Amino acid sequence: MSEQQLAEFARTHAWRIPFDTSPRHLAGPGDARHVTHGLAAAGWTRTSDPLSPEIVLSSPDHRYRLDFAPGSGMFAWWRLWAGSTDTEPGWTASFGELVPAEILACFTDALVAPSPNEHSSPLDVADAAGWLLDACRVASSPDGACRLMQRIGDLATWQVEVHDPDRGRHAPRLWHAHFNARTPGHLVSTFVTALADPAPLQRGMHDRTAHYSTVQNPSPLRPEQIVAAHKTRLSTLRAQARAARRQSSKPTTALAPSAAARPAARR
């Protein structure tokens, strides 16, 4: 993460008049650097061709890989792979073109932060946020455009689908998020927490949104405040990543044997 990259982010946002945009699931993609800058601050490196519009980022331990393929024609523009370890299985997650970058960033930030000891299930998170939970255990946003469900088969997977609010759930999808059955539950809950948050996201006047029905009002935040919050978040992620690396690199030292366990000295 270079000073030049941060300066370019600041220049992009300095001239934009921010508008509070709601609901979040219709706010549009926003700035992808909310995701990529966060991972770079945590030590992830680009392993793809620097001249290619596609971005591949890999974690320092090479367990995680994030692919961003804008304009690829694929149903998922973002894909995250996690390799298996001795104690944890591998898993995958994918996200459509119009997923808000800030919401996806909450998910990727959680890869860096320590895992919580306890967490609520994704459906409980949505229920607590005021989403409608039907008899089939499908949670719907207040406008009915966003649905969270757990598909039960040989292995249960979590799915988020956003549809045109005027045409209902049978309309073509605007965007989706898919988490396979082995995705850690706290990561899915983190994504749903950010998705169901009623606080608006900030978008520029001419930024793309997912639907014309989004509500936009001039934001009380100034552009420099948005940039400052971005830098503060990166500093936090950098500190968390360093702490995690220090913890994992601590040598395991054997305790000295007790006096009772030591052999008696020869006379």
Salt bridges, closest charged atoms under 4 A:
GLU8 OE1 - ARG11 NH2 2.69
ASP31 OD2 - HIS13 NE2 2.92
ASP31 OD2 - ARG33 NH2 2.88
ASP67 OD1 - ARG65 NE 2.74
GLU88 OE1 - ARG63 NH1 3.22
GLU97 OE2 - ARG208 NH1 2.49
GLU102 OE2 - HIS34 NE2 3.89
GLU102 OE2 - ARG203 NH1 2.64
ASP109 OD2 - ARG233 NE 2.76
ASP143 OD2 - HIS25 NE2 3.02
GLU161 OE2 - ARG151 NH2 3.39
GLU161 OE1 - HIS163 NE2 3.21
GLU161 OE2 - ARG173 NH1 3.65
ASP164 OD1 - HIS211 NE2 2.88
ASP166 OD2 - HIS211 NE2 3.72
ASP197 OD2 - ARG24 NH2 3.83
ASP207 OD2 - ARG16 NH1 3.77
GLU224 OE2 - ARG222 NE 2.88
